[in-house]
Structures are given as structure tokens and as C-alpha cells.
Amino acid sequence: MGGEETESGYPIHTHDVIIIGAGLTGLRAAIETVDAGLDTAVISKVHPLRSHSVAAQGGMNAALGNAQAGDSWEDHAFDTVKGSDYLADQDAVELMCKNAPGAVIELEHFGTVFSRLEDGKIAQRPFGGGMFPRTCYAADRTGHNILHTLYEQLMGRELEQSKESKGSKGSEGSKGRKRGGRITFYEEFFVTSLIKSGISSGEKGPAKGERCVGCTCINLADRTLHGFSCRALLLATGGFGRLFTRSTNALINTGDGASLALRAGVPLKDMEFVQFHPTTLYGTNILITEGARGEGGYLLNNKNERFMKAYVPKSMELAPRDIVARSIQQEIDEGRGFDNKYVLLDLRHLGKDKILERLPGIRLISVDFAGVDPVEEPIPVQPGQHYSMGGISVGNDLATELSGLYAAGECSCVSVHGANRLGGNSLLETVVFGKLAGQGIGKNLTSSGSGGRVGEEDKKAVLERLSEEAERVKALLTRDSGVKMAGLRDELKKLMFECFGVFREGKKMEEGLEKLLELKSRYPEVYIDNKSTVFNQALIYALELRGLFDIAEAVARGAIARNESRGSHARTDYPDRDDENFLAHTIYRLEDRGAEGKAKGITEGKPEGKPGIKPEGKPVLEYLPVRLGKFPVKERVY
Amino acid sequence: MKLKVFRYDGESGESRYDSFEIESGPGMTVLSALFKVQDELDDSLAFRYSCRGAVCGSCGMLINKVPRLACRTQAESLLKGEGQVKLRPFPGMEETADWDPETEVLVEPLPNLAKIKDLIVDMDKFFEFYRAVEPTFKPASETPEKERLMDHEAVSELEKYTNCVLCASCVGSCPISGREEEFLGPAALAKLYRFHIDPREADDDSRLLLANSKSGWWGCEFNANCKAVCPKGVPPILGIGKARREIQKLGKEPK
């Protein structure tokens, strides 16, 4: 990767738009900015097709009414709001659900091979918490099919742009596309920081006049530091499942974007709301799609009972995820599981043909990873972290508090999922809000006089940050003894699952936070043996770990302060929802400590003044009212 | 168990095999064994990973001389001699490494792609061939308001090919890919065939003719390694055969 060489020795790349993350959100946004005629760069720490979106199984909700007539976006919105335990912002939910049918149809037009009904229309299956079968799917490989389709669309645009630059005529582009749009992928580039330019007030939040003007990256292939400057930057980095020992998430899901934003002064929202998926494969915690229950699968305890009837007799296995996860955990905790670790998901009664047609991937996963063929035997399952409802705080326009910085998809919190996401709504969120983010950025940058240009001031900011980041990386690489990365990371993950898991309790969480801060205080001593310049993964893990600590603290502080149970946040010491005090979004930010850089208050005891380590902001919690709408807040019964 | 791993340093060009003693247990995959090495024994070992659930295609490597996804390969079953795959000879298979299959698992980078570091290979050429087949849906008709209708059979036929995760295991085991620099290889050809049979695309020969040469459909010698090693059951060889027959029917095979 070339880029403009500067006298500093660092390559600097300039693009109109930088998108960090190449999953469904990032790629969908890129299609939009390229079509708006903008020079777009997509940066990802893996090849785009290795993004975690590829693992999404069950499907995408849209009120197409194909499988059952009568469905409407309003019904979808109601299900979503109720599923969220009324914490979702209803105007955002409306935006998502209204756009859903169009989003699915558009993917079909892009070439996605969806499963079909007898009449040839896109098939839909029931999912938890939905009153209609509205989850559109491509067998149980929906994410895989859509991610490949979006990447293929960008490949088409790349080909057109190379034809254009060779001057060949006849590549007018398709309808609605402006010429001049470009796409460049920076694969296996790890982003280490966001860069701001303009005046900082030193007070809470980004100051007026301050803008996000780029980022710094490490190229994994050769460990070189690169600077990027841009006019708009979109974070689309996905979730942070790897903060927990048990997670369905890909190993790359370390929540990098949330940490980058937080450190740029941008707040996170509702971070305590972490979804635990009811059915993850015992042993590896690979996802067993909700679609397996949607197709009719049973959950059984060690007494061979469909125990869900004791918890939600009406919805049974198709209650929303938070409820099913808690029911399973309770069965296990009360000794009705197997080996005190798992329950069974029985698909046998569906028959071989249906399993092979609708759930072929699940069958393979069970055979490959648990040695169980679901045609013959039930699948051992247990709850595991799956999704984060919280994320970088954005409005319906996907803009953050910091001018020029946007976030969408799982790394963001709009909020459409509130306290609990419904299955099938996350794929939907990625494409709907990815597209809207791309459109919003396009509009801002192409309308005259707004959006700004990359100026000298901005380039200076990039150079300054590059030398700071070089210092930080150097400090990490020159340390030869101290704390081992892997041990510290594993302790953190274990702690988070134990203290901030399916069920939570005040005292245990307080102790958890104390331990967490103690672990965090050891981070500056982390060392790695690997000093290589080529694919130094140890270095990347160590950098990721700093971000994990940022997120862990946000989750912990949000969870401790929320003295109620709502959606995925289940407090045994506060079992009821408390609308009077907590029908509100949690806002978590790091307040700038100003010039003196003294650690005060909650994070006291952190080593200061080490090379490459800057004083860190003081964590602050605030609350933001939920935007209610047509659906009045009610008790949530299924 | 012992994990015998190929080590390669691109800067010096030196290579060697390292043996790591690992406590294995039921359910331990080759990928988790590699992570154990990184975490506990040698953090300089390099390999690609992401989903660890056999859907992202990152961790294709040569395991006991067969290209496989490390995440989906159980170490213990290899030691028990299970999961053997009979393959026609291809370059990486013939390179001899001294290894005892009863006590050791041999892990090497995918053959037929340039080595970068340890188990990491250069995928640029692989994706260059992927791009060469223009893998973008080209609908035949004007965009309708709703979805284009498709029947079940068409979808199941397409799924065989859309299931490809682009892990390059097929290319790694293809004798022709190992021999002919310009051969598009089984993955790219399977992708091309997927678009050719998509009933929503034009029912013509444009996709077929895109690879109507010795570096395309006609380069294949039907060794069938591609189908045998594919972790997702994709049969590139079948698509290639069908494409050839269609071209022959049209009388358009290259001279």
C-alpha cells in the first residue's frame, strides 16, 4: 500500500470517506458513498469476507407478508419496541421497520440467493418475539450470502472504476450512480486511534469546532504505521463478544470501534445491555440459530421436559432471547441441566429432510464441533454472549457528537434494540443504517460548502498523532518483562462472564468492578515476546486488550448503576423494571482531565508518566430520556 | 499430542518445522491448538483466523497433507486416523516432512500460494482470479418493484456454489493451480458458474465465454481434489464439467 510519503516517513492516505470495518454495515455504507461519487476507503483488520457478519445464520426481519399476509411495518415496530423492554427509541425503530422490506428486496436485486416459498417469493420463518413469520433467510447462512453479495457489488464498482480510469467509454455506471466514486480496501490494517482537529475545550464531550479528520493504522503485513486523513469517518466495527469467555462471536470481535470513539471523547450508550443467546453449542459456544426453534425445535431439561412451559407457556421456545436465556440458565442453576452446564435442543421430530433443507449449517456445526448429528441426537446448548445492544451513541442520522464521525451497526447504539434485541433485527440494522449512514455522509460531503476539505491543520494533526502512536507501540515492543498478555486477557473475560453475565447482582458486580480495575492497572505492564515486523499478532492482541478494558469498564459501571431489571439486564437484587427511575439510556463517557493529567476519582492508582501512556479520562455516567411514540410503555408479557 | 508446525520467515527466507507438545482434549481443534501455542509457548507463531466456526474461510491450511479449515479439524480424530481424504498428488503433498501421524499433527501453509509468514499465505493472487471472473450479479431484466421470483430447484442448485467461503483449500490442493500460473482455479470457476446458472441473469453464453480458455474451464484435468477437500461441500469440478459441455454444445470450444 503506497500512499503519500511524507518527510516524517509515514505513509499518509487521503480519502473523502473512511469506513472502518468491512462487515455488512461497512460494505453497505461504502456502496452508498461510492455511488455518491466519493473517494471511499474501507479499512479492516481482516479481509472483508472474514468479517463476523458472515456468521449470521437465521435471517433478517422485514414485514414482506410473504409467508403470512397481514404483516405490517407497524407490527414489526411494535414487536421490536416490546422486545426492547421499551428502551428503544421509537422513531428509530419506525425508521428501521419502514425501511426493512425495501432493504431485503434491494439485497435480492443485488443478487442474494434467499430461500424461497413455493410461489417463488422470499421465504420467511418465525423468530422469537415476532407475531408474524417475518424473518427472511438464505437457509441458515443468511449473513454469509448477504456479505458475499455486498462485496460482489463493490467488486463490480471497482471494475467500473478501473475501466473509467483506463478511459474506456460505455461505462456510464448504473442508474443513480455518480461518476468518480472510488473504492479502496485496506485489508489487514488495524486502526489504533482516531484523529481530531480543531479546538478542544477540555470539558466533557468534543468541543464545538472539533472534527474527526482521520485515523492511524498498523499494517499487519509489515507493522508499518499509516496515517489516514478524511472528511468523514464511519465506524462499523461490530461487537465486543470477546470480552466474555463464552461468546458466539468471531475471535476478531474485540469492540475496537467503541474504544476508539470513547477515547476520542465520544460517549457510549446503554453498554450494560449485553445479549446472551440462549442456544450456543456447549463446548465452543458456536451459535445455534434461533431459526432452529423457529422451525420447531424443543428445549429439554434432564427430566426430558419442555421446560419453557414453566416460564412462558404461550410463547414457549419462541419467547425473546433474554427470556429464553434466563430460563435455560435457571434450569441449569437449579440442577435440571446436564453436568450442570447445558440443556438439550431437540430437532429430531423435524425429520431429516427439513433439517437438511432449512438447517444444513446447524447440522454441520453440530457434527463438526460437538460430534452430534441433530437428525439422530439432541444438540447440547447453553447461553453465551451474542450481541451488544449498546454502543457508540448516535442519533437517527448515525452522527456522533463529534463532527465528521459516524457510527452504525452493532458498534453503534441508535437505539433500535433497547434492552433486548429481537433475532433477525441485527442484519436488518446493518443494511438499513449502513445505507442511511452512507447516504448521510454523501449528502454532507457533496453539498457545497459543508463537510470541509482536508486542510493543512488536519494533516498536522495526523502527523502528530502518528508520532504519539509510534511511541506507544514502541513502548509495548521494548518491554521485555511484566504481565503476560494472554493471562491478563483471559482473567478479564472470565471475570466479565461471571460478574456481568446472564444474572447480575449488586455486590457481586461491585467486587467485579474492583477486580476489573485491578486487572486494568496491570495493563501498562503488559509485554509480548514477539518483536517481529511481519504479522505480529501478539502486538495486535495487546492493542486490542486496551480497548477491551475500556469497554469492560463501561459495561460494569452501567450495569452497577442500573438498579432495575430490564431486557437483558437481569438483577437478582432488583428483579423488577423501574420505569420511574430507569426508562432512560445510560450515557458513558470519559471526561478529559485537562492539562494536569492527574488521575483522580474512580480510576485512581493507575501508573502515570510511562512512555506511550497518556493519562486517561474520568468515567462519567449520565442518563438520556427514551424517545417514546405510538406504543405506550406496558408490562412485557409473552 | 505434538503439533508439528511449519515456520517461515519471509525476511530471511528461512524455514523450519517446530514441534509443540500440547495437552489435547476432546473437542480441541487444530485452530485452538495453534492458539494454545501462541498464548503459552510461542507468541510469534502467525496464522489467520476469525470466526472459528467454519464460515469465514480464514484458516485454510495444510493439515496432515490435506487442505482443511483448522477451526473445523478435530486434533484427536486425526490422531485416531479418522477423516482421511484420498487425493491425487499435488505440489505440497509431495514435499516430504518427517512426521508420525499417530502422535503428531502436521500443520503447513496452503500450497500453491506464496508463503508470507509461518501459516500465512499471500491471498492476492487468489482474489485476483476471483475478481477476474467479474463476480457481480448482472440481472437480465429491469429492476422490478418486488423480488424476482425463483423456484426451489434453482435455489438448491445455486446454493451448492454460493456456499463457497473462499478459503482456497481447493486451490491449495489443485495440481493444475500448482503447475499453471494463469489457471483461474476451482474457486474462481465455481464462482463464475454460480453466476452463469443464476436464473435471474441473462440466459446466454456471456459468463461461459469469460473463461473459455486453457486458463479457465479447459485447464481443469478433473483430478477432483477440489470437491474432496471443500469444507462446505462445494463441487467446482461438477460446475466446470457442465460449463464445458454447454460450450461444446454451442460449438464454441477454443481451438
Interface residues (C-beta under 8 A of the other chain):
Chain A: V46 H47 L49 R50 S51 H52 V54 A55 V104 I105 E108 H109 F110 G111 V113 F114 S115 R116 E118 D119 G120 K121 I122 A138 A139 R141 H144 N145 H148 T149 E152 Q153 M155 G156 E158 L159 A221 A250 L251 I252 G283 T284 I286 L287 G361 L364 I365 D368 F369 A370 M485 A486 D490 I528 D529 N530 S532 T533 V534 F535 N536 Q537 A538
Chain B: D9 G10 E11 G27 T29 Q38 D39 E40 D42 D43 S44 A46 R48 Y49 S50 C51 R52 G53 A54 V55 C56 G57 S58 R72 Q74 I116 K117 D118 I120 M123 F127 Y130 R131 E134 P135 T136 F137 P139 T143 E145 K146 E147 R148 L149 M150 D151 H152 V155 L158 E159 T162 N163 V165 L166 D198 R200
